[in-house]
Amino acid sequence: MCGINGITGIADINEAQKIVGLMNQSMQHRGPNDEGTFVDENIALGHRRLSIIDLSNAGHQPMFSENKKIVVAFNGEIYNFLSLKKQLPHYNFKTNTDTEVILAAYLHWGIQFIEKLDGMFAIALYDIEAKTLCLIRDRLGVKPLYYAETINNEIIFASEIRSILASGKIKKKLNISEITNYLTFQTTLGNDTLVEGIKLIEAGSMAVILNNEITFQKYWQINPPRFSEDSFEKAKIKTKDLVIQAVEKRLMSDVPLGAFLSGGIDSSAVVAAMSECGIKANTYNINFNEKEFSEAKYATLISKKYNTNHTQIDLTASDFLTLLPKALSALDHPSSDGTNTYVVSKAVKDAGISVALSGIGGDEWFGGYPVFNHLKSKKLNALKLIPTAFRKPIFNTLGKIKDDYTSEKKYELLSNDINVNNSYLAVRKLFTKHQITQILKSDVKFNLLSGPQSNNYTSISIAEWRNYLMPVLLRDTDQMGMAHALEIREPFLDYKLVEYILSLPEAYKKDDVPKSLLVNAMGNLLPKEIVERPKKGFVLPWEHWLKNELKRTVNEGLDVICNHDAFNAFEINNLRHNYFNSKQNIRWNMIWNIVVLGIWMKNNEIE
């Protein structure tokens, strides 16, 4: 795992060298083992290396092809690089890296080589003779790749937003058009970010840059999946096989490797699969001394069942609070969830691990979130029968009587057409439309999420990937893992597994048992105590902290927001007052979302 960056369309070679140097320096945390640059006419590439495969100096990047006609800067892992290598016998390989296989594959198959790669990756590949730069992002968006066009018509790119900002080529200006989305859904939509002019290469896409012109091509689509006619029994067997294969691919490493083990279904399934691969796993559980937050007994149960080298890392709430300022400083893009991942990643890295497997993604593909059942609830369907004209005044009155957050969300939903998209938006919303129009000064434009097209599990899974897994959880995993130079691999983001699960009938996934298809597929590999335990996220006493230990941080972040022209300072201060005085219509995560935005703006000097 590494960090890549570069600029194209720049005439001054000395300036180009300086820019990639600055961008490399800003990403030292992503690659502490090595750095390199490549500068040629109108282009420069930069790379920071975290050595995982072939730890020798031969893995230095940017890396040239054998004939010196192609150069690549690569971030990620190609899990099938050894099998691809066997298909390229005429190339004279000089390293044992997956990076060199990318070069050989391009020379042999052309740009279509990308369809053969199985992995997580962000690739910058430059064809020196054709003077063409290809920026490529993996199918499911595990690895980020940002880009921007400068006022001089240059194109600049990097693994992190901060790296692009470090170039000095892009103004540090807040993207006002995406503020509504951040406040509503805790993230930005599509390929936009909160910095004006900086965008993401879309998942499963490549940007081809020639003569300073950029064109985009899709090489993989998640939707629509091919429908499978497999029986339930066959689907269970194949799902289990694909989970084990996904884990086995991700075990390749020349540095110590472990697994996060919360004791939930997803992380337990990953550890069980590691055991099926013949691995005595190194497992890590973050245990809070406060009993109500501890999941240690479930993690211990799995570790004993599979005889893992288990480490329980004990933290107090005070430990977490001590780390919080550094976690906020590590944010490349605002996230109110990311601090949890920062703490877990630090603990695992401190234990001597450089690669960790995670159960992230299981909830999205196997229907683990409440949204899957909410969109199919009988109550919701019954409300559709009541005409909007009758619903609106009834729930408006009830909302005024109760004056709480839940009532306001319900009123906003029930005042409009009750369909699967509006219902999904209501579940995912943090702030309502009415609240946001009060918070922001300017005319508010709302972009709609790409919600589910129907209320079947496949459609909801795809919506959850687009709107939560990719823009929130995967971004958090990347930025907070790499803050400690920890590579995190996600078996449930294996594209072959995902394609298969999405192709299966809904009846195979829906049951009283949480994530029934995964549970049935893994069978007795998952103990009953794990399957039947109440679902519990990584929950901490934020409500108490924000009003006490973190009150100063809250005020600092809100003060930044109050001083920005886009926000209504009176309403922000009203939110502050209502929260600290425990008004029902303000929840802790609403305040924290705004605070994190303010702290991020301050840390990155965003105008």
N, C-alpha and C positions, 0 to 999 in steps of 0.2 A: 504494500500500500504506500502511496506516495502523494505528491502534489505536483501538478503540471501547470504551466502558464506559457504565454507567448503573445506576440504582436506581429501583425502582418500589414503591409502597406506603408511601412516606415522607411524613409529614404536614408536617414543618417544612421550608419552602422554603430557609431559610438553611442548615440542616444539609445539605440535598440539594446545594446549591451547593458547600459545603465538601467534601463527599465526592467529587463528580465532579472537583473541582479536584485533590484528592489523587491520585485514580486517573489523571487526565491526566498529572500530574507524574511518576508512576512509569513512564509509558510514553513519555517524551520521546524515547527512542532510536528508537521506532517511527515517529514523525512529527515531525521537527525543523523542518518548514517552517511549521506553523501549528497552533493549537489553538482549540477552541471548546466552548461548553456551551449546553445548552437546559434550562431549569427551568420546570416548570408544576406545577399541582396534582397531588400524589402521584407525580411522576415527574421524573427528571433524566437527561439524556444528556450524555456527554462524548466528545470526539474529538481525536485527534492526527493531523496530516496529513503524509504524505510525498507531495509533488507529483509525479505521473507524467503524468497526462492533464490538459490545460488548466491551465497553471501560474499562471494569474491568480488574483487574490483572489476571483473568482467561484466558485471551487471550495471555498470555506470550508464547513466542516461543524461541527455538524449543519446540514443544508440543508432549507429549507422548499419545499413545492410552491407552484405559482403562486397557488393559492387559499388558502394558509396553513393548510390543514386537515391536512396530513401533514408530518411531520418525520422525517428519516432520518440515522443515523450508519452509515457504510459502510466496510468494510475489504476491499480486494481489487480485482479487475478484472473487468469485464463485457466479454468479447471481442466479442460481437455487438451492442454498444450502438448502433452506427451503423445497422445494419439494423433494429433495433427502433425507432429514432428515426423512420425512414421510415414505420413503421406507425402513428405517432402524430402525424399532421399537424395535429390540432386543438389540440395543446398548444403554448403560446407559450414555447419554450425560450429561456433567458437565458444559458446556459453551453454549453461544448463538452465537458462532463464526462459520464462514464457514470453518476455519482451521480444527476444530474437525470433520466436516463432511467428509473431505478428508481422515482422518484416519479411520473413520467408513466404508467409501465406499471401501477403499482398503481391509480391513479385510473381507468384505462381498463379493465383486466381484473380488478381485485380481487386477492385474495391468490393467485389462480391464476397471476398474472404470473410467479411464481417458476419455473414449468415452462418458461417461455420464455427464461430467462437461461442463457447459456453462459459460464461463467467460474469463477473461484475467489473465494469471498466469505464474509464474515460480516456480516450485516445486522441492524440494530436499527431497525425501522420503527414509528413511533407514529402512530396515527390519533387526532387530537385530539378529534374529535366523538364517536367510538365509545369513546374512552378505552381502546383496545386496543393492546398492544405485541406485536409479532411479532419473535422472534429467529430468524434463519434461517442455516443453515450449508450450504455447497456440497455437491454430490452425493458427492464422493469424499473429503471431509474434508481438503482442502488447507489451509484456513484454520481455526484453532481459535476456539472461542467457549465460554467457561466461564461457569457460573452457580452461585449458591448462595442458599439461603433463610436469612434471619437469624432470631434468636430473637424479633424483633418482627414476624415474618411479612412482612418486606420481601423482595424478590427483587433480587439484585444480579448484574451480569454484566460481563464484560470479555474482551478479547483475550488477556489473560495472567492467570495465577494471582496473580502478584505485585501486579497492579493491584487485584484483589479484596481481597487482604490489606492493601494500603495504605489501604483504606477504613476500617479499624478495626472493621468490622462482623462479621468472621469470626475465630474463634479460630485461632491458628496451631498446629494440633494434627495430629500425624501420623496418617494413616489406617491403623490397624493391620491392618484387614481386607484391605488391598491390598499389604501388605509381602511376603506369600508370592509374589504374582504378580510383583512387582518383582524379588525375588531369583531367582525361577525363570526369568522370561522377559525381564528387563531393562526391563520396562515394566508399566503397569497395564492392566487389561482393560476392554472396553466403554467406558462413559462415566465411569468412576471416575478419580480422581486420588489422589495421595499426601497431599493435605490433606483432612482430614475435613470433609465437607459441601460441598466444591467438586466439581462435575461438569462434563462436557462435553455440549453439545448434540450429539446424534449426527449423523453425516454423512448428508446427504440428508433432514434433518429440520428442523422448525420448532417453536418453543415459542410458544404463544399465551397471553398473560397478560391477564386481565380480572378486575377486582375482587380482585386479589392471588391469584387462582387460576391455576395453570399447567397447560395441557394440551399434549400433544405430538402432532404429525402427521408422518407420513412422506410425502414427495412423490416420492421416487425410491428404487428398490431395485436392488441390484447382482445379486441372485439371485432366481429363475433366469434366465439369459439366453435370449433367443430363439435357437433353433438355425438356423444358416445352411446353405443348400443350395448355396452357391457352390462351383464347382470350385476346385482348387488354383491354377490359372492366374488365375482371376478374383479369388481371395482375395489373391494376391500384388499384383495391380494395385490392388485396393481398399485394402489395407493401406498400400501406398506413398502412395497419394493421401491417405489419412486422416492419416498421419504428416506429410506436407507441409502439409496444411490445418491441423493442430494447431499446427505451428510458425508458419505464416503468421499465424494469429490472434494469436499472442503476440508479434508484432513491433511492434504499435502502442505508441508511446511518444513523449513530448515531451521526454525526457531521454536521455542516452547509454545505449545498450543493447549487451550483449555476450553471450558464451556461455562456460560452463565447458567446457574441452576437455582431458579426461584422456588421450585417445587410445584409449579403449575403444570397443566397438561402439555403445553408447547415445549417448554424447556426440558421437561421430563422425557418427552418423546425424542428429542434430539439426543439426550444422554443415552436413552435406550438404544437408539440407532447406532450410536458410537460403539456401544457394547456389541451389537450384532456385527459390526465391522471388525471385531477383535481388538478394540482399543480399550485399554484401561485408562479412562479419562481423568484429566485433572478438572475438578469441578469447583465452582466458587459461588458461595451464597453470601449475600450481604444481609447481616442480621442486626436489627435494631434492638437494643436492650429493653426498650419499651415494649412490653408484651403484646400490646394490641397491634403493633406494626410488624411483629416477627412472623416469618414463615419458615423458620429454621427447621421445625420438626418434619415438614414435608420434604424439604431438601435433603435432610439427613436420611429419611426413609428411602429415597431414590438412590442416594450415594451408597447406602448399605446394600441395597438390592443388586447394584451393579459394581460393587467393590471399587468405587472410584477413589482417586487420591483427593479427598474432599477437604476444602478449606472454608471454614466459617469465619467471615470477616466481621467482627463486631464493631458497630458504630453507635454512638449516642446521637441524640438530636442535636446536641451541642457540636459534635464533630461535623455534622451536616451543615450547620449554620456557619461554622468556621470556613468551610470550603465554598460556600455560596458566592462570595464576591469573585473568586477566581472562575467559578462556573459561568457567571454572568459576563466576565471579561472574555471568556472563550467563545461566546456566541458569534458566529459569522453572520447569522440571520436570526432575528428575534424568534424565540420559542418559549412559551410558558411551561413546557414539559421537559426541556432539555437538561435542566440542572440535575435531575435524577440520573440520567445516563452519564453525566460527567462524574458524579460521585462513584457510581458502580465501576466505570472504566478506570478511574484512578486506582481504586482498591485492587482491581485485578492486575493492572500493570505493575503496581508496587509489589505484587506477589511474584513477579518474575515472568509473567505471561505476555507475549507479543501478538498472539492471535487467539481470538475467542469466538466460539460459536454461540449464536443467540437464537431464541425461539420466536423472534419477531416475525409477524406475518401470519401466524397460525389463526389468530382471531378473524382476520379479513377473509381468508379463503375457506375456513371451515365454519363460519357463522358464529363466532364467539361473542360478538357485541350485542347489547340489548336492541340496537337499531334493527337487527334482522327480524326479531319478533314484534317490535313496535309497529313496523310497516304492514304487518299482517294481523294486527289485533282486531278482534271483533268489535270493540268499542269504536275504533277509528272508522271501521266500515259502516257501523250503524249511524255515526254522525253525518256521513255523506248523504244520508236520506233526508236530513233536515235542510231545507232551502237556506241559502246564505242570508237572505233577507231576514229570516227569523233567528238564525244563529247569532248574528252580529250584535243586536241589542241585548240579548240575553247574557252573552259572555262578556260584553262590555260592562254591564252592571256588576256581574260577579267579580270581574277584575278590579273594579274600583273599590268594591267592598273588601276584598282580600289584600289588594295592593302589594303583591309579592311577585318575585321574578317568574315563578312557574305560571302564575295566572296571566301575566303579560305575554309570555310565549304562547300559551294556549289561545289567548285572544287573537294574537296575530295570525295563528294558523287557521282558527275557525272563522275569521273574518274573510278568508279567501276560499277559493276552490280547494276542496280536500281531495288531493290526488297524491300519488306516490312521491312526486318530486317535491311538492310543497311540504309534505309530511317529513321527508328526509331532511330538507333544509331546516325545519323546525327543530329536529333532533340535534343537528350539528351546530346550531346557532349558539353563540355565547351571549352577544348583545342582540336585541331586537332592532328592527328597522327604525322604530320610533325613537329608541334610545340613541342610536347612532346619529340621527338627524339633529338631536340635541347636542351631542358631543362635538360634532364638527361644525365649523363656521360656514364653509363654502357649500354650494349646491352639491348634494350627495347623489352620486350615481352608483347604483348597485349592480354588480355583475352577478349573474346567477351561476351557482355551482353546476357542474355537469353531473346531475344526480342520476339515480337509477331510472332506466326506461320502463321498468315494471317492478313489481314487488317480489320477484323471484330471487332466490339466493345468489344466482350468478350475476344478475344485474346489480344487486346491492354490493356484492364483493368487488366488482369493478369500480363502482362509485367510491367505495371505501379506500381502494388503492389510489385512485386519482386524488381524492380530497383529504385523506388523512394519513394513510400509510406512507405514501411517497413524499408529500410536501411537509409532513411533520415528523413522523417516526423515523423514516430513513434519513432525513436531513439531520435530525438530532443524533442519530447513531453515528453518522459520518463525522459531524463537526465535533462531537464530544468524545468519541473514541479517538479520533486523530489528534485531539488536544493533548493526549497522553501518548501519541504514537502507538496506539493499540488498534490493530486491524480486527474488525468485527465482521464475521461472515454469517449470512442468514440462509440456512437451508430451505426455509419455506418461501424464499424468493427465487428458487430454482424454476426457470421458465418452463421446463418440461413438466414438472409437478403442477405448476399453476395452470398450464393449458389443459391438463387432464382433469383436474378438480373442477374447473369451470365448465367442462364439457359434460359433466355428469348430471343426471336428473336431480331435481330438488328433493325428491322423496328420499334419496340416499343421504342427504345432509340434515334433514329436519327430524328431530326426535326430542324427547324430554331430557336426554343426556346432552350436556354441553359438548359442542364440537363432535357430534356423534360419529361422523364418518371417520375422523382421525382416531377416535377412541376405538371404534369397531375394527379399524384397520390394524391398529397396533396390538389389539387383543390383550393377552395376559402380560405383555411387556409394560403395561401401565397398571400399577396397583389400584385396587378399588378405592383406597383412601385418597388417591390423587384425583381420580375421576369424579368422585362424589363430593369433594371438598367445595366449599363456597368459593365462587370466583372473587378474587381479591387483587386489585392492582397495587402498584407501588405507592401506597398512600402514606402521607405524612401530615402532621398537625399544622397545615398552612394557616388555617383560620386563626389559630392562637398566635402563631409566629408573626403574621402580618400586623397584628394589632399590638404586639409587644416587642419581641426581640428584633423584628425587621421593620419596625415602624419608621425608623430613620431612612431605610432603603426605600420604603414605599413613598415617603414624602419627597425624597430625592428624585425618583423617577417621575412622579406626578408633577413636580415643579418644572422639569424639562418640557413635559407635554404642555403645561400651562403657558409656557413662554414661546410656543411655536404658533405661527400664524394660522395654521390649519385647524387648530382646536379652540373650542369655546372655553376659556379659562374659568368662567363662572360655573359652567356645568361640570367641569372636571373637579373643581373645588366642592361642588355640591355632592358629587359622587364620593369624594374623600370624606366629607362630613357624615354622609349617610352610612358609609361603611364603618367608620370608627364608632358610630353610634348604633351599630347593629340594626340598621333598617333592613327589612325583609327583602326588598327588591334589589339588593346588591350582594352578590356572592364573592367569596375570596378570589376565585379564579378570574372573575371579571376585572377586579382591581389589579391583580397580578399581571394579567395580560397587558394592561396599559403601562404598568410600572416597568416591565421587562423591555417594552418598546422604548420608553424614555431612557433607561440605563444604556441600552444598545445605541441609541442616537448620541448620547453623551460620549460613550467610550469610542465611537467611530467618527465623532465630529460631524454628524449628519446635519445638514442645514434644515 
